[in-house]
């Protein structure tokens, strides 16, 4: 079951960006009504035709897009420990 989909077909008036990866709200049914959150932050989609606009993607690709993971660099364990210490000082959990 795929949770992340890349928009590969859009039109000028759509609220989705070509090549952008979106999280599917109901991964059990790709064709569900308003199954994605569009670029305006609203539930949207092409009910019954989502397969014509979205193709399966991955969590890793979504995280790279969102800047959560950097594609060309692996995070070293030492850097994570530094980050945890830093966040603890700021009392961020």
Rosetta constraint file for C-alpha pairs under 8 A:
AtomPair CA 1 CA 27 HARMONIC 6.38 0.50
AtomPair CA 1 CA 28 HARMONIC 6.74 0.50
AtomPair CA 2 CA 27 HARMONIC 6.10 0.50
AtomPair CA 2 CA 56 HARMONIC 6.32 0.50
AtomPair CA 2 CA 57 HARMONIC 7.36 0.50
AtomPair CA 2 CA 58 HARMONIC 7.56 0.50
AtomPair CA 3 CA 23 HARMONIC 5.80 0.50
AtomPair CA 3 CA 24 HARMONIC 5.22 0.50
AtomPair CA 3 CA 25 HARMONIC 7.73 0.50
AtomPair CA 3 CA 26 HARMONIC 7.89 0.50
AtomPair CA 3 CA 27 HARMONIC 5.23 0.50
AtomPair CA 3 CA 56 HARMONIC 7.92 0.50
AtomPair CA 3 CA 57 HARMONIC 7.91 0.50
AtomPair CA 3 CA 58 HARMONIC 7.56 0.50
AtomPair CA 3 CA 59 HARMONIC 7.70 0.50
AtomPair CA 4 CA 21 HARMONIC 6.50 0.50
AtomPair CA 4 CA 22 HARMONIC 5.67 0.50
AtomPair CA 4 CA 23 HARMONIC 4.52 0.50
AtomPair CA 4 CA 24 HARMONIC 5.74 0.50
AtomPair CA 4 CA 56 HARMONIC 6.18 0.50
AtomPair CA 4 CA 57 HARMONIC 5.18 0.50
AtomPair CA 4 CA 58 HARMONIC 5.64 0.50
AtomPair CA 4 CA 59 HARMONIC 6.37 0.50
AtomPair CA 4 CA 62 HARMONIC 7.20 0.50
AtomPair CA 5 CA 21 HARMONIC 5.34 0.50
AtomPair CA 5 CA 22 HARMONIC 5.35 0.50
AtomPair CA 5 CA 23 HARMONIC 6.35 0.50
AtomPair CA 5 CA 24 HARMONIC 6.84 0.50
AtomPair CA 5 CA 54 HARMONIC 5.57 0.50
AtomPair CA 5 CA 55 HARMONIC 5.28 0.50
AtomPair CA 5 CA 56 HARMONIC 4.50 0.50
AtomPair CA 5 CA 57 HARMONIC 4.82 0.50
AtomPair CA 5 CA 58 HARMONIC 7.46 0.50
AtomPair CA 6 CA 18 HARMONIC 7.87 0.50
AtomPair CA 6 CA 19 HARMONIC 5.82 0.50
AtomPair CA 6 CA 20 HARMONIC 5.50 0.50
AtomPair CA 6 CA 21 HARMONIC 4.11 0.50
AtomPair CA 6 CA 22 HARMONIC 6.18 0.50
AtomPair CA 6 CA 54 HARMONIC 5.27 0.50
AtomPair CA 6 CA 55 HARMONIC 5.31 0.50
AtomPair CA 6 CA 56 HARMONIC 6.28 0.50
AtomPair CA 6 CA 57 HARMONIC 5.86 0.50
AtomPair CA 7 CA 16 HARMONIC 7.11 0.50
AtomPair CA 7 CA 17 HARMONIC 6.67 0.50
AtomPair CA 7 CA 18 HARMONIC 5.27 0.50
AtomPair CA 7 CA 19 HARMONIC 5.30 0.50
AtomPair CA 7 CA 20 HARMONIC 5.72 0.50
AtomPair CA 7 CA 21 HARMONIC 6.32 0.50
AtomPair CA 7 CA 22 HARMONIC 7.53 0.50
AtomPair CA 7 CA 53 HARMONIC 5.61 0.50
AtomPair CA 7 CA 54 HARMONIC 4.47 0.50
AtomPair CA 7 CA 55 HARMONIC 6.62 0.50
AtomPair CA 8 CA 18 HARMONIC 5.47 0.50
AtomPair CA 8 CA 19 HARMONIC 5.73 0.50
AtomPair CA 8 CA 53 HARMONIC 5.56 0.50
AtomPair CA 8 CA 54 HARMONIC 5.73 0.50
AtomPair CA 8 CA 55 HARMONIC 6.86 0.50
AtomPair CA 9 CA 18 HARMONIC 6.36 0.50
AtomPair CA 9 CA 52 HARMONIC 7.09 0.50
AtomPair CA 9 CA 53 HARMONIC 4.61 0.50
AtomPair CA 9 CA 54 HARMONIC 7.09 0.50
AtomPair CA 10 CA 14 HARMONIC 6.22 0.50
AtomPair CA 10 CA 16 HARMONIC 6.76 0.50
AtomPair CA 10 CA 17 HARMONIC 7.14 0.50
AtomPair CA 10 CA 18 HARMONIC 6.19 0.50
AtomPair CA 10 CA 53 HARMONIC 6.62 0.50
AtomPair CA 15 CA 38 HARMONIC 5.61 0.50
AtomPair CA 15 CA 39 HARMONIC 5.57 0.50
AtomPair CA 15 CA 40 HARMONIC 6.73 0.50
AtomPair CA 16 CA 20 HARMONIC 7.70 0.50
AtomPair CA 16 CA 38 HARMONIC 5.58 0.50
AtomPair CA 16 CA 39 HARMONIC 5.75 0.50
AtomPair CA 17 CA 39 HARMONIC 7.38 0.50
AtomPair CA 20 CA 65 HARMONIC 7.88 0.50
AtomPair CA 21 CA 57 HARMONIC 7.14 0.50
AtomPair CA 21 CA 61 HARMONIC 7.68 0.50
AtomPair CA 21 CA 62 HARMONIC 5.85 0.50
AtomPair CA 21 CA 65 HARMONIC 7.57 0.50
AtomPair CA 22 CA 36 HARMONIC 6.72 0.50
AtomPair CA 22 CA 37 HARMONIC 7.28 0.50
AtomPair CA 22 CA 38 HARMONIC 8.00 0.50
AtomPair CA 22 CA 62 HARMONIC 7.47 0.50
AtomPair CA 23 CA 36 HARMONIC 6.45 0.50
AtomPair CA 23 CA 37 HARMONIC 7.57 0.50
AtomPair CA 24 CA 30 HARMONIC 7.29 0.50
AtomPair CA 24 CA 35 HARMONIC 5.79 0.50
AtomPair CA 24 CA 36 HARMONIC 5.27 0.50
AtomPair CA 25 CA 35 HARMONIC 5.07 0.50
AtomPair CA 25 CA 36 HARMONIC 5.73 0.50
AtomPair CA 25 CA 37 HARMONIC 7.89 0.50
AtomPair CA 26 CA 30 HARMONIC 6.65 0.50
AtomPair CA 26 CA 32 HARMONIC 6.94 0.50
AtomPair CA 26 CA 35 HARMONIC 6.08 0.50
AtomPair CA 30 CA 35 HARMONIC 7.02 0.50
AtomPair CA 30 CA 50 HARMONIC 6.59 0.50
AtomPair CA 30 CA 51 HARMONIC 7.29 0.50
AtomPair CA 31 CA 35 HARMONIC 7.26 0.50
AtomPair CA 31 CA 46 HARMONIC 7.48 0.50
AtomPair CA 31 CA 47 HARMONIC 5.17 0.50
AtomPair CA 31 CA 48 HARMONIC 4.60 0.50
AtomPair CA 31 CA 49 HARMONIC 6.42 0.50
AtomPair CA 31 CA 50 HARMONIC 5.60 0.50
AtomPair CA 31 CA 51 HARMONIC 7.30 0.50
AtomPair CA 32 CA 47 HARMONIC 5.66 0.50
AtomPair CA 32 CA 48 HARMONIC 6.91 0.50
AtomPair CA 33 CA 44 HARMONIC 7.58 0.50
AtomPair CA 33 CA 45 HARMONIC 6.84 0.50
AtomPair CA 33 CA 46 HARMONIC 7.38 0.50
AtomPair CA 33 CA 47 HARMONIC 4.79 0.50
AtomPair CA 33 CA 48 HARMONIC 7.74 0.50
AtomPair CA 34 CA 43 HARMONIC 5.02 0.50
AtomPair CA 34 CA 44 HARMONIC 4.11 0.50
AtomPair CA 34 CA 45 HARMONIC 4.85 0.50
AtomPair CA 34 CA 46 HARMONIC 7.29 0.50
AtomPair CA 34 CA 47 HARMONIC 6.67 0.50
AtomPair CA 35 CA 43 HARMONIC 6.69 0.50
AtomPair CA 35 CA 44 HARMONIC 6.25 0.50
AtomPair CA 35 CA 45 HARMONIC 5.83 0.50
AtomPair CA 35 CA 47 HARMONIC 7.69 0.50
AtomPair CA 36 CA 43 HARMONIC 5.61 0.50
AtomPair CA 36 CA 44 HARMONIC 5.41 0.50
AtomPair CA 36 CA 45 HARMONIC 5.86 0.50
AtomPair CA 37 CA 41 HARMONIC 5.55 0.50
AtomPair CA 37 CA 42 HARMONIC 5.23 0.50
AtomPair CA 37 CA 43 HARMONIC 4.53 0.50
AtomPair CA 37 CA 44 HARMONIC 5.83 0.50
AtomPair CA 37 CA 45 HARMONIC 7.99 0.50
AtomPair CA 38 CA 42 HARMONIC 5.52 0.50
AtomPair CA 38 CA 43 HARMONIC 6.27 0.50
AtomPair CA 38 CA 44 HARMONIC 5.86 0.50
AtomPair CA 38 CA 45 HARMONIC 7.75 0.50
AtomPair CA 45 CA 50 HARMONIC 6.54 0.50
AtomPair CA 46 CA 50 HARMONIC 4.94 0.50
AtomPair CA 46 CA 53 HARMONIC 7.87 0.50
AtomPair CA 49 CA 53 HARMONIC 7.23 0.50
AtomPair CA 50 CA 54 HARMONIC 5.88 0.50
AtomPair CA 51 CA 55 HARMONIC 6.72 0.50
AtomPair CA 57 CA 61 HARMONIC 6.83 0.50
AtomPair CA 57 CA 62 HARMONIC 7.75 0.50
AtomPair CA 58 CA 62 HARMONIC 6.34 0.50
AtomPair CA 59 CA 63 HARMONIC 6.09 0.50
AtomPair CA 60 CA 64 HARMONIC 6.20 0.50
AtomPair CA 60 CA 69 HARMONIC 7.58 0.50
AtomPair CA 61 CA 65 HARMONIC 6.19 0.50
AtomPair CA 62 CA 66 HARMONIC 6.22 0.50
AtomPair CA 63 CA 67 HARMONIC 6.07 0.50
AtomPair CA 63 CA 68 HARMONIC 4.90 0.50
AtomPair CA 63 CA 69 HARMONIC 5.53 0.50
AtomPair CA 64 CA 68 HARMONIC 5.81 0.50
AtomPair CA 64 CA 69 HARMONIC 4.80 0.50
AtomPair CA 64 CA 70 HARMONIC 5.72 0.50
AtomPair CA 64 CA 71 HARMONIC 6.22 0.50
AtomPair CA 70 CA 74 HARMONIC 7.08 0.50
AtomPair CA 75 CA 79 HARMONIC 6.75 0.50
AtomPair CA 75 CA 80 HARMONIC 7.37 0.50
AtomPair CA 76 CA 80 HARMONIC 6.76 0.50
AtomPair CA 77 CA 81 HARMONIC 6.52 0.50
AtomPair CA 78 CA 82 HARMONIC 6.38 0.50
AtomPair CA 79 CA 83 HARMONIC 6.21 0.50
AtomPair CA 80 CA 84 HARMONIC 6.20 0.50
AtomPair CA 81 CA 85 HARMONIC 6.27 0.50
AtomPair CA 82 CA 86 HARMONIC 6.14 0.50
AtomPair CA 83 CA 87 HARMONIC 6.10 0.50
AtomPair CA 84 CA 88 HARMONIC 6.07 0.50
AtomPair CA 85 CA 89 HARMONIC 6.33 0.50
AtomPair CA 86 CA 90 HARMONIC 6.54 0.50
AtomPair CA 87 CA 91 HARMONIC 5.99 0.50
AtomPair CA 87 CA 92 HARMONIC 5.23 0.50
AtomPair CA 87 CA 93 HARMONIC 7.20 0.50
AtomPair CA 88 CA 92 HARMONIC 6.01 0.50
AtomPair CA 88 CA 93 HARMONIC 7.36 0.50
